[in-house]
Amino acid sequence: MNILFAASEVAPFIKTGGLADVAGSLPPALAAAGHQVHVVLPLYEGIGEDWRRQMTFLKYFDVSVAWRQVYCGVFELVRDGVTYWFLDNETYFKRAQLYGHFDDCERFAYFSRAVLETVGQLNWYPDIIHCNDWQTALIPVYLMEERYRIPQLSHARSVFTIHNIEYQGRYGRDVLEDILGLNASYFNEDMLEHFGDVNLMKGAIIAADFVTTVSPTYARELRDPFYAHGLDGVICARESKIRGILNGIDTKLYDPATMPAIARNFTVRAPVTGKKACKAALQGAVGLNENPNVPVIACVSRLVGHKGFGMVVDVLDRIMELDVQMVVLGTGDWHFEEAFRNAQRQYPGRFSAQIMYSAALSNVVYAGADLFLMPSVSEPCGLSQMIAMRFGTVPVVRETGGLRDSVHPYNQYTGEGRGFTFANADPADLFHALQRAVDLYSSDKKAFRALQKAGMTADFTWKNSAGEYLDIYAQLLN
């Protein structure tokens, strides 16, 4: 199959979140299965010179954005069996931040048009066009008409993946003709209209041939208004073409046996010595007392409400009454940041607030911590819990989305499981789950190490997930 994968960010070139990790690791897995895979993304200012020197300029052409004709240049880079196309337009993409600009609607309408135009200009025939989140949601909509203008698109089928339904691309009615270049017939309840606005994600859900989410539980949760952010009716009406597929991680990148950035490499066969060295390195790096016997609880996350940090703050003093240390790494809402800074002042040597984004420090945390706390109110998939388990760090999570699908709860009678879970978004339930984990760490080292081993040996590669996507592609083509 010829597969075109469109995303607004792709690791390792440019990244702000989990979408980039998926877009960076799923396409190579598809290519490894014997398919021809192209990935297309904007050429942002933040893509470094090391990558730019490896690119080859292919051609330039104009793209129609409503009534405007806009320049597009295409640069190519081949890596790990995947061909990457970078679409260049400095007016739209030479900016310090990827998102959050006043003209984001126009920027990604342009990108969506340019993706389809690139296929025709380069004379490549995709069988599947796989789009991701609201930034590429217009591609399935535009494809309905463009397949008749661009011969290379005539047989293409579209797949749209919802990574986070909270961000939908909602804009006023006035963008329809002047920005999106669509006539008034698209503004109806069976296409883009949603509560009086233009909703790009809704359009993709309706127009795409198939829709996926990033975990099976999240697919079920999106039928519930609590999780669907207003799109539950659209999801329920089209549930026959919606499937949840659990994300994977790059297990070569996150390998405790080979990762160079941690204090000592280790394997599942002999994790104890390596974990001890990594724990000491973590304690030294973030200002915790160097104590090999006290469990270190870690959080690596955006510090926002839907990640469950309201619950963490509510029981933080109770957590610190336990014989534990805690480190929080991330940035977010100021009141959470300030609460953790205050905790660091209140519990010196026992609590560390690292209010920053640091990929290097996050790896030190994953490798050195004993417990990984991820109490999300909603979590479409989550990758951090998988990375933590890969490093023998036992997760404590709420049973939602991909957390429920990837962290099987510990059974004290059989010893089965990968971590500790709680069902209700309740601070008391969070505390009790964490307390159970701390008690097991302190009272039964053998059982705790069995949990570590279960997490380290869990299959979080992309092989199975890529196979599920290929099944969907094949069904659409047949």
C-alpha positions in Angstrom: 0.0 0.0 0.0 1.0 3.6 -0.5 0.3 5.4 2.8 0.4 9.2 3.3 0.5 10.2 6.9 -0.3 13.9 7.6 0.5 15.5 11.0 1.2 18.9 12.3 4.2 17.7 14.3 6.5 14.7 14.0 9.3 13.5 16.2 12.2 13.8 16.1 11.9 16.9 13.9 9.5 19.0 15.9 7.5 18.1 19.0 5.1 19.6 21.6 3.3 16.5 22.7 2.3 12.9 22.2 1.0 13.5 18.6 4.6 14.0 17.5 5.7 10.7 19.2 2.9 8.8 17.4 3.7 10.4 14.0 7.3 9.7 14.5 7.0 6.0 15.4 3.9 4.6 13.7 5.0 5.4 10.1 8.3 3.5 10.4 6.4 0.5 11.8 4.1 0.6 8.8 7.1 0.9 6.5 8.8 -2.1 8.3 5.7 -4.2 7.4 6.6 -3.6 3.7 4.5 -0.6 2.7 5.5 2.6 1.0 5.0 5.4 3.6 5.3 9.2 3.2 4.9 11.6 6.1 4.0 15.2 5.4 4.4 18.1 7.9 5.0 21.8 7.9 8.6 23.1 7.7 8.5 25.1 11.0 11.2 27.5 12.0 11.9 25.2 15.0 13.2 22.4 12.8 16.9 22.5 13.3 19.7 23.0 10.8 21.0 19.5 11.3 17.7 18.2 9.8 17.6 20.9 7.1 21.0 20.0 5.8 19.7 16.5 5.1 16.7 17.7 3.1 16.5 17.9 -0.7 14.4 20.6 -2.4 11.9 19.1 -4.8 9.8 21.8 -6.3 7.5 24.7 -5.5 4.0 25.6 -6.7 0.9 27.7 -5.7 -1.8 26.5 -3.4 -5.4 27.9 -3.5 -6.5 29.1 -0.1 -10.0 30.4 -0.7 -9.4 33.3 -3.2 -5.6 33.5 -2.5 -2.8 31.8 -4.4 -0.1 31.0 -1.9 3.5 29.7 -2.3 4.4 26.1 -1.2 7.9 24.6 -1.4 8.5 20.9 -0.8 11.6 19.5 0.8 12.3 15.8 1.1 14.2 13.7 3.7 14.4 9.9 3.8 14.8 8.2 7.2 14.2 4.7 8.6 12.4 3.6 5.4 10.0 6.6 5.4 10.0 9.5 3.1 9.3 12.8 4.8 7.9 15.8 2.9 8.3 19.2 4.6 6.0 21.9 3.3 7.6 25.4 3.3 5.8 28.7 3.7 7.5 31.2 6.0 4.4 33.4 6.3 2.6 30.6 8.0 5.3 28.5 9.6 8.3 30.8 10.5 7.1 31.4 14.0 8.4 30.7 17.5 5.4 28.6 18.5 3.6 25.9 16.5 0.1 26.8 17.8 -1.8 29.5 19.5 -1.7 32.1 16.7 -4.6 34.3 15.6 -4.6 32.8 12.1 -4.3 29.1 13.0 -7.4 28.4 11.1 -5.9 29.8 7.9 -2.5 28.2 8.6 -3.8 24.7 8.8 -6.4 25.2 6.0 -3.4 26.1 3.9 -1.5 23.0 5.1 -4.5 20.7 4.4 -4.9 22.1 0.9 -1.1 21.9 0.4 -1.0 18.2 1.4 -3.4 17.2 -1.3 -1.8 19.5 -3.9 1.6 18.0 -3.1 0.4 14.5 -4.1 -0.6 15.8 -7.5 2.5 17.9 -8.1 4.8 15.0 -7.2 2.7 12.5 -9.1 2.4 10.0 -6.3 -0.7 7.9 -5.8 -1.7 7.3 -2.2 -4.1 4.5 -1.3 -4.6 5.8 2.2 -4.3 9.3 3.6 -4.1 9.1 7.4 -4.9 12.4 9.1 -4.4 13.4 12.8 -6.3 15.8 15.0 -7.9 19.1 14.1 -4.9 20.6 12.3 -5.4 18.1 9.5 -9.2 17.6 9.9 -9.9 19.5 6.7 -8.0 17.0 4.5 -10.9 14.4 4.4 -13.4 17.3 3.8 -11.3 18.7 0.9 -10.6 15.2 -0.5 -14.3 14.8 -1.3 -14.0 17.4 -4.1 -10.2 17.3 -4.8 -10.3 13.6 -5.8 -12.1 14.7 -9.0 -9.6 17.5 -9.8 -6.4 15.7 -8.9 -6.1 12.3 -10.6 -3.6 11.0 -8.1 -6.3 11.2 -5.4 -9.0 9.4 -7.3 -8.8 6.2 -5.4 -7.5 7.5 -2.0 -9.3 6.6 1.2 -9.1 8.7 4.3 -8.5 7.7 8.0 -8.8 10.3 10.8 -7.3 9.8 14.2 -8.6 11.6 17.3 -5.6 12.1 19.7 -7.5 14.5 21.9 -11.0 15.5 21.3 -10.7 18.5 23.6 -9.1 20.5 20.8 -11.5 20.5 17.8 -10.7 23.5 15.7 -13.8 25.6 16.3 -14.2 28.9 14.5 -16.9 31.4 13.6 -19.2 31.0 10.6 -17.3 33.7 8.8 -14.3 31.5 8.1 -16.2 29.2 5.8 -15.8 31.0 2.4 -13.0 33.5 3.0 -10.6 31.2 4.9 -11.6 27.6 4.2 -12.7 28.2 0.6 -15.9 26.2 1.1 -19.4 27.3 0.0 -22.4 27.6 2.3 -23.6 24.1 1.7 -20.9 22.8 4.0 -22.4 24.7 6.9 -25.0 22.2 8.0 -25.4 19.7 10.8 -24.3 16.9 8.5 -20.9 18.5 7.9 -19.1 21.4 9.6 -21.8 23.2 11.5 -21.8 22.6 15.3 -23.7 24.8 17.7 -23.5 27.7 15.3 -19.8 27.4 14.7 -17.5 25.8 12.2 -16.1 22.6 13.8 -13.2 21.1 11.8 -12.9 17.9 13.8 -16.6 17.2 13.4 -16.2 17.6 9.6 -13.4 15.1 9.6 -15.4 12.6 11.7 -18.2 12.8 9.1 -16.1 13.0 5.9 -13.4 10.4 6.7 -13.9 6.8 5.6 -12.8 5.6 9.0 -12.1 7.2 12.4 -9.7 5.9 15.1 -8.9 7.0 18.6 -5.7 6.2 20.5 -7.0 3.6 22.9 -10.1 1.3 23.0 -11.3 2.7 26.3 -11.1 6.3 24.9 -13.3 5.2 21.9 -15.9 4.0 24.3 -15.6 7.1 26.6 -16.2 9.4 23.7 -19.9 8.4 23.7 -20.2 10.1 27.1 -20.7 13.9 27.1 -18.2 14.1 30.0 -15.4 13.1 27.7 -16.6 14.1 24.3 -16.6 17.9 24.7 -19.9 18.3 22.7 -19.2 15.7 20.0 -20.8 12.7 21.7 -23.8 12.8 19.4 -21.6 12.8 16.3 -19.5 9.9 17.7 -22.6 7.9 18.7 -24.2 8.4 15.2 -21.1 7.0 13.5 -19.8 4.5 16.0 -19.8 1.7 13.3 -16.8 3.4 11.6 -14.9 4.2 14.9 -12.3 2.0 16.5 -9.8 2.5 19.4 -6.2 1.4 18.9 -3.8 1.7 21.7 -0.7 3.7 20.9 2.8 2.2 21.2 6.1 3.7 22.1 9.6 3.7 20.5 11.0 0.8 22.5 14.5 1.3 21.0 14.6 4.9 22.1 13.2 4.1 25.6 15.5 1.2 26.3 17.1 1.1 29.8 19.8 -1.3 28.4 21.1 1.2 25.9 19.9 4.7 26.7 23.0 6.9 27.1 21.4 9.6 29.2 20.9 7.5 32.4 23.4 6.8 35.2 23.6 3.1 34.6 22.1 0.8 32.0 20.1 -2.2 33.1 17.9 -5.0 31.8 14.9 -6.8 33.1 17.1 -9.7 34.1 19.2 -7.6 36.4 17.4 -4.3 37.2 18.3 -3.8 40.8 21.8 -2.4 40.6 21.0 -0.2 37.7 17.8 1.2 39.3 19.7 2.0 42.5 22.3 4.0 40.5 19.6 5.8 38.5 17.7 6.5 41.7 20.8 8.1 43.4 21.4 10.1 40.2 17.8 11.4 40.2 17.9 12.3 43.9 21.2 14.2 43.3 19.9 15.9 40.1 16.7 17.3 41.7 17.8 18.0 45.2 16.3 15.1 47.1 18.1 13.5 50.0 20.1 10.5 48.8 18.3 7.6 50.4 18.1 4.2 48.7 15.4 2.9 51.0 12.6 5.5 50.6 10.4 5.2 47.5 10.5 8.1 45.0 7.2 9.1 43.5 7.4 10.9 40.2 5.1 13.0 37.9 6.1 14.0 34.4 3.3 16.0 32.9 1.6 19.2 31.9 0.4 20.6 35.2 -3.3 21.1 34.3 -6.7 20.1 35.7 -7.6 17.3 33.3 -4.3 15.6 34.2 -5.6 15.2 37.8 -3.4 17.6 39.6 -6.3 19.2 41.4 -6.6 15.8 43.2 -2.8 15.7 43.8 -2.8 19.1 45.4 -5.8 18.2 47.6 -3.9 15.2 49.2 -0.4 16.4 48.9 0.2 16.8 52.6 -1.3 13.4 53.2 1.1 11.9 50.6 4.1 13.6 52.3 3.0 12.2 55.7 4.1 8.8 54.2 7.7 7.8 54.2 8.3 9.0 50.6 10.0 11.5 48.4 8.3 13.1 45.4 9.4 14.9 42.2 7.2 16.8 39.8 8.5 17.8 36.4 6.5 19.9 34.0 4.8 23.3 33.4 1.2 24.4 33.3 -1.4 26.3 35.3 0.2 28.8 37.6 -1.7 27.7 40.7 -0.4 24.1 40.3 3.1 25.4 39.7 2.9 27.5 42.8 1.5 24.7 44.9 4.4 22.5 44.0 7.0 25.3 44.7 5.4 25.7 48.1 5.7 22.0 48.7 9.3 22.1 47.9 9.8 24.8 50.5 7.7 23.0 53.0 9.4 19.6 52.5 13.1 20.3 51.7 15.0 17.3 50.6 11.8 15.3 50.2 9.8 17.2 47.6 11.3 18.6 44.3 9.4 20.9 42.0 11.0 21.0 38.6 8.8 23.6 36.9 10.3 23.2 33.4 10.2 21.1 30.2 13.3 19.0 29.9 13.4 15.8 27.8 16.8 14.9 29.3 15.6 15.3 32.9 12.4 13.3 32.1 14.5 10.3 31.2 16.5 10.6 34.4 13.1 10.7 36.3 11.7 7.7 34.4 14.8 5.6 35.1 15.3 6.6 38.7 11.8 6.8 40.3 10.1 3.9 42.0 6.5 4.9 41.4 5.0 7.0 38.6 1.8 8.9 39.5 -0.5 9.6 36.6 -4.0 10.4 38.0 -5.6 11.9 34.8 -9.3 12.8 34.8 -9.2 12.0 31.1 -6.3 10.5 29.1 -6.9 9.5 25.5 -3.9 7.2 25.6 -0.9 8.4 27.5 2.7 7.4 26.7 4.4 8.4 30.0 3.0 5.4 31.9 4.4 3.0 29.2 7.8 4.7 29.3 7.9 4.5 33.1 7.1 0.8 33.0 9.8 0.3 30.4 12.2 1.6 33.0 10.9 -0.6 35.9 9.0 2.3 37.5 5.6 1.1 38.7 2.6 3.3 37.7 -0.2 4.5 39.8 -3.0 5.6 37.5 -6.7 6.4 37.2 -8.7 3.9 35.2 -9.4 6.1 32.1 -8.6 5.9 28.4 -5.2 4.4 27.6 -4.2 4.2 31.2 -6.9 1.6 31.8 -5.8 -0.3 28.7 -2.1 -0.3 29.5 -1.9 -0.6 33.3 -3.4 -3.8 34.6 -4.2 -3.5 38.3 -2.1 -5.4 40.8 -3.8 -8.4 42.4 -2.4 -9.1 45.8 -3.7 -12.7 45.7 -2.3 -13.8 42.4 0.6 -11.3 42.0 -0.7 -10.4 38.5 -0.7 -6.8 37.2 1.5 -4.0 36.2 0.6 -1.2 38.6 -2.0 0.3 40.9 -5.2 1.8 39.7 -8.3 3.7 41.0 -11.6 4.3 39.3 -13.1 7.5 40.7 -11.7 10.9 40.1 -11.5 11.4 43.9 -8.5 12.6 45.9 -9.2 10.0 48.6 -9.1 7.2 46.0 -5.9 8.5 44.6 -4.3 8.6 48.0 -5.4 5.1 48.9 -4.0 3.7 45.6 -0.7 5.4 46.2 -0.6 4.2 49.8 -1.1 0.6 48.6 1.8 1.0 46.3 4.1 2.5 49.0 3.1 -0.3 51.4 4.0 -3.0 48.9 7.3 -1.3 48.1 8.1 -1.2 51.8 6.8 -4.6 52.9 7.3 -7.0 50.0 10.3 -6.4 47.8 9.7 -9.6 45.9 6.2 -8.7 44.9 7.2 -5.2 44.0 10.0 -6.5 41.7 7.5 -8.8 40.1 5.4 -5.7 39.2 8.5 -4.0 37.8 9.3 -7.0 35.7 5.7 -7.2 34.4 5.9 -3.6 33.2 9.4 -4.0 31.7 8.3 -7.1 29.7 5.0 -5.7 28.5 4.7 -5.4 24.7 4.3 -1.7 24.0 5.9 -1.8 20.5 4.0 -0.5 17.5 4.0 -3.9 15.8 0.5 -4.9 17.1 -1.0 -1.5 16.7 0.4 -1.0 13.2 -1.2 -4.3 12.3 -4.6 -3.1 13.4 -4.2 0.1 11.3 -3.1 -2.0 8.3 -6.3 -4.1 8.8 -8.4 -1.0 8.6 -6.6 0.2 5.5 -7.1 -3.1 3.8 -10.8 -3.1 4.6 -11.2 0.3 3.1 -9.4 -0.6 -0.1 -11.3 -3.8 -0.5 
